[in-house]
Amino acid sequence: MAKRLLTITSILLVVVHLLILYFWIFDWQKLVTEVGLISWIGSILFGIIIYLVYRKLVITEIGTLISKRIVFATTLMTIILGFFALIIEFITHSMP
């Protein structure tokens, strides 16, 4: 039951991460709102927590191993997008 719940939660988290990627590329103004930033930071923290839960599990199924890697990859992607957004924000505000 716990692995099934973890899988469902992982799928939802990956969907949120992909939505953040979509908004980052096509409509970045929605990500810099209060709700967007809370969603962004919350999904990163939630992704780290889910990945740590996966690390504590003894993984014997290939599906669970793939889920673990996908959660790690999308969480890392979301963190990198955050760093790029901060760098872009710093560069544009430092221009005269």
Buried (B, 14 or more C-beta within 10 A) or exposed (E): EEBEEBBEBBEEBBEBBEBBBEBBEEEEEBBEEEEBEEBBEEBBEBBBEBBEBBEEBEBEEEEBEEBBEBBBEBBBBBBEBBEEBEEEEEEEEEEE
